[in-house]
Amino acid sequence: MPAGALGAAGAGLTAPAAPAKQLAGVDIPVIDGRGFLARERQGAPPPADLAAAISEAGRTTGSFQLVNHGVNQAVIDRMKKAAAYFFALPKETKLKVKRSKDNPLGYLDDEYTKRIIDLKECFDFNIYHPDRPHIPGLNTPNRWPEGEGEFRAALEAYVSELSLAAFKLLEAFSLGLGLPAHALHPVFGDPEQATHTTLMRLNYYPPAEPQATGLALNEHTDPGFLTILLQDSEVPGLEIQVGDTWYAVPPIPDAFVINFGDIAQILSNDVYRAANHRVVAPKSVRARFSYPVFFNPESEAVCQPLPDFVTPERPAAFRPVPWRAFMQARVAGNIEDLGEEIQTYHYRIKA
């Protein structure tokens, strides 16, 4: 187990979490992607029935598991091997790439989620464009461990693959809303140029000590449009809130958990719901790993309810949200306790 994980993050434990339920008819949906995220299928529209199933998940649970997705398995396996290698490095090696206020990327073991420190270690990196303006948290030089070229190459290959997959999902979301497949592309830019501000994170949750029966990650919604999460195939922990009830998301080997984020809820004017989720502290002797890719808008995007979803009967629910300011405020609150974190309700228009 990486040294220091429990020491730095142990304060993140809360009161014991209420057990999640697993009830017939209300489980998080599992959708067969029929390989539509495969790189060689770029340019082909998502099947209509698949778009409809994804849209229904967005309207109800805000989350679903995608099996048979088509993403190259060799790319996935290479990334997972690189992640395990990194977290097994000596603590002093990882601390050489520790994040800071001016550059929030790299290694961290002291993340705040809604003012509570998480019980985990992470490594963050973004799709960096050196020819574009430096924007902390949105377009920032990555902190790569010195001499670890394979680690970097494996992660960059994975996020490149997942970025293209995210646009395919974006097209399915658009079709499910009754919009043209490329209707939301202007918010994220050209898929080939990767001008979106997508971020990837490696998560390591250490095995819980006997008294550690609370949360490893406090409940929250992700700020972007969607998150493509590959979770540990053996150690559970992820839970999604639907209504007032928390539901476990049982691990399915190599399935992606797709969570809708705040921007999806804003653009759809509350048609899609952002998935409120949390992670309970692992109760096994094994650590838990997860690998989220956060698909985010272009840095200068201003996100607001699309005209298609604003009517006299359903007026705009949100004021325009400048993505740069929104994301940077969220990142700042993750690095240190600055009081209440920025949330979508700060932009919600009161009836």
C-alpha positions as CSV (number, residue, x, y, z in Angstrom):
1,M,0.0,0.0,0.0
2,P,1.4,3.4,-0.8
3,A,2.8,5.0,2.3
4,G,1.0,7.9,3.9
5,A,-2.4,7.5,2.2
6,L,-4.2,6.9,5.5
7,G,-2.2,9.5,7.4
8,A,-3.0,12.4,5.0
9,A,-6.5,11.5,4.2
10,G,-7.8,9.7,7.3
11,A,-9.5,12.9,8.4
12,G,-11.8,12.6,5.5
13,L,-13.9,9.9,7.1
14,T,-17.4,10.9,8.0
15,A,-20.1,9.2,10.1
16,P,-20.9,5.7,8.8
17,A,-22.6,5.9,5.4
18,A,-26.1,4.5,5.2
19,P,-25.9,1.2,3.3
20,A,-26.6,1.5,-0.4
21,K,-29.5,-0.5,-1.8
22,Q,-29.7,-2.8,-4.8
23,L,-33.4,-3.1,-5.8
24,A,-35.0,-4.7,-8.8
25,G,-36.2,-2.1,-11.3
26,V,-34.2,0.8,-9.9
27,D,-30.6,-0.4,-10.4
28,I,-28.2,1.8,-12.4
29,P,-28.9,0.9,-16.0
30,V,-26.5,-1.4,-18.0
31,I,-26.5,-0.5,-21.7
32,D,-24.9,-2.6,-24.4
33,G,-22.9,-0.2,-26.6
34,R,-22.5,-2.7,-29.4
35,G,-19.0,-1.4,-30.1
36,F,-20.0,2.1,-31.1
37,L,-17.1,3.8,-29.3
38,A,-14.5,2.0,-31.4
39,R,-12.1,4.3,-33.1
40,E,-12.7,2.8,-36.5
41,R,-16.4,3.7,-36.1
42,Q,-15.7,7.4,-35.9
43,G,-18.1,9.3,-38.2
44,A,-20.8,6.7,-37.9
45,P,-23.9,8.0,-36.1
46,P,-24.9,6.2,-32.9
47,P,-27.8,3.7,-33.4
48,A,-31.2,5.4,-32.6
49,D,-32.2,2.8,-30.0
50,L,-28.9,3.2,-28.2
51,A,-29.2,7.0,-28.2
52,A,-32.7,6.6,-26.7
53,A,-31.5,4.3,-24.0
54,I,-28.7,6.7,-23.0
55,S,-31.1,9.6,-23.0
56,E,-33.5,7.7,-20.7
57,A,-30.7,7.0,-18.3
58,G,-29.8,10.8,-18.3
59,R,-33.4,11.7,-17.5
60,T,-33.8,9.2,-14.7
61,T,-30.6,8.1,-12.9
62,G,-28.0,10.5,-14.5
63,S,-25.7,7.4,-14.7
64,F,-25.4,4.1,-16.5
65,Q,-22.9,1.4,-17.2
66,L,-21.7,0.9,-20.8
67,V,-20.6,-2.6,-21.7
68,N,-19.3,-3.8,-25.1
69,H,-18.3,-0.3,-25.7
70,G,-15.6,-0.9,-28.4
71,V,-12.7,1.0,-26.8
72,N,-9.4,-0.8,-27.5
73,Q,-8.7,-3.3,-24.7
74,A,-5.0,-3.1,-25.1
75,V,-5.1,0.7,-24.5
76,I,-7.2,0.1,-21.4
77,D,-4.8,-2.6,-20.0
78,R,-1.7,-0.5,-20.7
79,M,-3.2,2.4,-18.7
80,K,-4.2,0.2,-15.7
81,K,-0.7,-1.2,-15.6
82,A,0.8,2.3,-15.6
83,A,-1.5,3.4,-12.8
84,A,-0.6,0.5,-10.6
85,Y,3.1,1.2,-11.3
86,F,2.8,4.9,-10.3
87,F,1.0,4.3,-7.0
88,A,3.5,1.7,-6.0
89,L,6.4,4.2,-6.3
90,P,8.0,5.5,-3.1
91,K,6.2,8.3,-1.5
92,E,9.1,10.7,-2.0
93,T,9.1,10.0,-5.7
94,K,5.4,10.8,-6.0
95,L,5.8,14.0,-3.9
96,K,8.2,15.3,-6.5
97,V,5.2,15.8,-8.8
98,K,2.8,17.0,-6.2
99,R,0.3,19.6,-7.2
100,S,0.3,23.2,-6.0
101,K,-2.1,26.2,-6.1
102,D,-0.6,27.6,-9.3
103,N,-0.6,24.2,-11.0
104,P,-3.3,21.8,-9.7
105,L,-2.1,18.9,-11.8
106,G,0.1,16.0,-10.7
107,Y,0.1,13.9,-7.5
108,L,-2.2,14.6,-4.6
109,D,-3.2,12.9,-1.3
110,D,-5.1,15.8,0.3
111,E,-8.1,16.5,-2.0
112,Y,-11.2,18.2,-0.6
113,T,-14.6,17.3,-1.8
114,K,-17.3,19.6,-0.4
115,R,-14.9,20.6,2.5
116,I,-14.1,17.0,3.5
117,I,-10.7,15.5,2.8
118,D,-10.9,12.3,0.6
119,L,-9.4,9.0,1.7
120,K,-7.4,8.4,-1.5
121,E,-4.4,9.3,-3.6
122,C,-4.7,10.7,-7.1
123,F,-2.7,11.7,-10.1
124,D,-4.3,14.3,-12.5
125,F,-3.3,15.4,-15.9
126,N,-4.9,17.3,-18.8
127,I,-4.7,17.5,-22.5
128,Y,-2.1,20.3,-22.6
129,H,-1.7,22.7,-25.6
130,P,1.5,24.6,-25.2
131,D,0.6,26.8,-28.1
132,R,-2.5,28.1,-26.3
133,P,-2.8,30.4,-23.3
134,H,-1.8,28.9,-20.0
135,I,-5.0,28.6,-17.8
136,P,-4.5,27.0,-14.4
137,G,-6.8,24.0,-14.1
138,L,-7.8,24.1,-17.8
139,N,-4.7,24.3,-19.9
140,T,-1.8,23.7,-17.6
141,P,1.6,22.0,-18.1
142,N,1.4,18.4,-16.8
143,R,3.7,17.2,-14.0
144,W,5.2,13.9,-15.3
145,P,7.5,11.8,-13.1
146,E,11.1,12.1,-14.4
147,G,12.3,9.2,-16.5
148,E,8.9,7.5,-16.6
149,G,8.2,7.8,-20.4
150,E,6.0,4.7,-20.5
151,F,3.8,6.0,-17.8
152,R,3.2,9.2,-19.7
153,A,2.7,7.4,-23.1
154,A,0.2,5.0,-21.6
155,L,-2.0,7.7,-20.1
156,E,-1.8,10.0,-23.1
157,A,-2.8,7.1,-25.4
158,Y,-5.8,6.3,-23.1
159,V,-7.1,9.9,-22.8
160,S,-6.7,10.3,-26.6
161,E,-8.9,7.2,-27.1
162,L,-11.4,8.3,-24.5
163,S,-11.6,11.9,-25.9
164,L,-12.9,10.5,-29.2
165,A,-15.2,8.2,-27.3
166,A,-16.6,11.2,-25.4
167,F,-17.6,12.9,-28.7
168,K,-19.5,9.7,-29.7
169,L,-21.3,9.8,-26.4
170,L,-22.0,13.5,-26.9
171,E,-23.6,12.7,-30.3
172,A,-25.8,10.0,-28.6
173,F,-26.9,12.5,-26.0
174,S,-27.8,15.1,-28.6
175,L,-29.8,12.6,-30.7
176,G,-31.6,11.4,-27.5
177,L,-32.6,15.0,-26.9
178,G,-34.0,15.3,-30.4
179,L,-31.1,17.4,-31.6
180,P,-28.8,16.9,-34.6
181,A,-25.8,14.7,-33.7
182,H,-23.3,17.6,-33.8
183,A,-25.5,20.1,-32.1
184,L,-23.4,20.3,-28.9
185,H,-20.0,20.3,-30.6
186,P,-19.5,24.1,-30.5
187,V,-19.4,23.9,-26.7
188,F,-16.4,21.4,-26.9
189,G,-14.7,22.3,-30.1
190,D,-13.3,20.2,-32.9
191,P,-12.8,16.5,-31.9
192,E,-9.6,16.2,-33.8
193,Q,-8.1,19.4,-32.4
194,A,-9.0,18.5,-28.8
195,T,-9.7,22.1,-27.7
196,H,-11.9,20.9,-24.9
197,T,-10.5,21.0,-21.3
198,T,-10.7,17.3,-20.6
199,L,-9.0,16.0,-17.5
200,M,-8.0,12.5,-16.5
201,R,-7.5,11.2,-12.9
202,L,-6.0,8.1,-11.5
203,N,-7.6,7.2,-8.1
204,Y,-6.1,4.9,-5.5
205,Y,-8.3,4.1,-2.4
206,P,-6.3,2.2,0.2
207,P,-7.8,-0.8,2.1
208,A,-9.9,0.5,5.0
209,E,-8.8,0.0,8.5
210,P,-11.3,-1.7,10.8
211,Q,-12.7,1.5,12.2
212,A,-12.9,3.2,8.7
213,T,-16.6,2.7,8.0
214,G,-17.4,6.1,6.5
215,L,-16.9,7.6,3.1
216,A,-13.7,7.7,1.1
217,L,-15.1,10.3,-1.2
218,N,-17.8,12.7,-0.2
219,E,-21.0,13.0,-2.3
220,H,-20.8,15.4,-5.2
221,T,-21.6,16.0,-8.9
222,D,-18.9,16.4,-11.4
223,P,-18.7,19.9,-12.9
224,G,-18.3,19.0,-16.6
225,F,-20.6,17.5,-19.2
226,L,-19.9,13.8,-18.6
227,T,-17.4,11.5,-16.8
228,I,-16.3,8.2,-18.3
229,L,-15.2,6.1,-15.4
230,L,-13.5,2.7,-15.4
231,Q,-13.8,1.3,-12.0
232,D,-12.1,-1.5,-10.2
233,S,-13.5,-4.8,-11.3
234,E,-13.2,-6.5,-7.9
235,V,-13.6,-3.9,-5.1
236,P,-16.9,-2.0,-5.0
237,G,-17.5,1.4,-3.5
238,L,-19.2,3.7,-6.0
239,E,-22.7,4.7,-5.2
240,I,-25.2,6.9,-7.1
241,Q,-28.1,8.8,-5.5
242,V,-31.5,8.6,-7.1
243,G,-34.1,10.6,-5.2
244,D,-33.3,10.1,-1.5
245,T,-31.8,6.7,-1.9
246,W,-28.2,5.6,-2.6
247,Y,-27.7,2.7,-5.0
248,A,-24.5,0.7,-5.3
249,V,-22.9,0.5,-8.8
250,P,-21.6,-3.1,-8.9
251,P,-18.3,-3.4,-10.7
252,I,-18.6,-5.0,-14.2
253,P,-15.2,-5.9,-15.6
254,D,-14.0,-3.3,-18.2
255,A,-17.4,-1.6,-18.3
256,F,-17.5,2.2,-18.3
257,V,-19.6,4.0,-15.8
258,I,-21.0,7.2,-17.5
259,N,-22.0,10.0,-15.2
260,F,-23.8,13.1,-16.4
261,G,-22.3,16.3,-15.0
262,D,-23.4,19.8,-14.1
263,I,-23.0,21.1,-17.6
264,A,-25.2,18.4,-19.1
265,Q,-28.0,19.4,-16.6
266,I,-27.5,23.1,-17.4
267,L,-27.5,22.7,-21.2
268,S,-30.5,20.5,-21.2
269,N,-32.4,22.9,-18.8
270,D,-32.9,20.1,-16.2
271,V,-33.9,17.4,-18.7
272,Y,-30.8,15.5,-17.9
273,R,-29.7,15.2,-14.3
274,A,-26.2,15.4,-12.9
275,A,-25.3,12.2,-11.1
276,N,-24.7,12.8,-7.4
277,H,-22.3,10.1,-6.3
278,R,-19.9,9.1,-3.6
279,V,-17.4,6.3,-2.7
280,V,-17.6,4.3,0.5
281,A,-14.3,3.3,2.1
282,P,-13.1,-0.1,0.8
283,K,-13.8,-2.9,3.3
284,S,-11.6,-5.4,1.6
285,V,-7.9,-6.2,2.0
286,R,-7.3,-5.0,-1.5
287,A,-7.0,-1.4,-2.5
288,R,-9.5,0.0,-5.0
289,F,-8.5,1.8,-8.2
290,S,-10.7,3.9,-10.5
291,Y,-9.9,5.9,-13.6
292,P,-12.2,8.8,-14.5
293,V,-11.9,10.9,-17.6
294,F,-13.8,14.2,-17.2
295,F,-15.1,15.5,-20.6
296,N,-15.3,19.3,-20.2
297,P,-16.1,22.3,-22.5
298,E,-13.7,24.6,-24.2
299,S,-12.1,27.1,-21.7
300,E,-14.1,30.1,-22.9
301,A,-17.4,28.3,-23.3
302,V,-20.4,30.0,-21.7
303,C,-22.9,27.3,-20.8
304,Q,-26.7,28.0,-20.5
305,P,-29.9,26.2,-21.3
306,L,-30.2,25.5,-25.0
307,P,-33.0,27.4,-26.8
308,D,-34.6,24.1,-27.8
309,F,-35.4,23.4,-24.1
310,V,-36.6,26.9,-23.1
311,T,-40.3,27.6,-23.5
312,P,-42.9,29.8,-21.7
313,E,-44.0,26.7,-19.8
314,R,-40.4,25.7,-19.1
315,P,-38.3,28.9,-18.7
316,A,-34.5,28.8,-18.4
317,A,-33.5,27.3,-15.0
318,F,-30.0,28.7,-15.0
319,R,-28.1,31.9,-15.7
320,P,-25.2,31.7,-18.2
321,V,-22.3,29.8,-16.6
322,P,-18.8,30.8,-17.7
323,W,-16.9,27.5,-17.8
324,R,-13.5,28.9,-17.0
325,A,-14.6,30.7,-13.8
326,F,-16.9,27.8,-12.7
327,M,-14.2,25.1,-13.1
328,Q,-11.4,27.2,-11.6
329,A,-13.5,27.9,-8.5
330,R,-14.3,24.2,-8.1
331,V,-10.6,23.3,-8.4
332,A,-9.6,26.0,-5.8
333,G,-12.1,24.5,-3.4
334,N,-10.6,21.0,-3.9
335,I,-7.1,22.2,-3.0
336,E,-8.0,23.8,0.3
337,D,-11.1,24.5,2.4
338,L,-12.3,27.9,1.1
339,G,-15.8,27.5,2.5
340,E,-18.8,26.5,0.4
341,E,-17.7,25.2,-3.1
342,I,-19.3,26.7,-6.2
343,Q,-22.3,24.6,-7.3
344,T,-24.9,24.8,-10.0
345,Y,-27.5,26.1,-7.6
346,H,-25.5,29.4,-7.4
347,Y,-26.5,29.9,-11.0
348,R,-30.1,28.6,-10.7
349,I,-32.8,31.2,-11.5
350,K,-35.2,31.5,-8.6
351,A,-38.8,30.9,-9.7
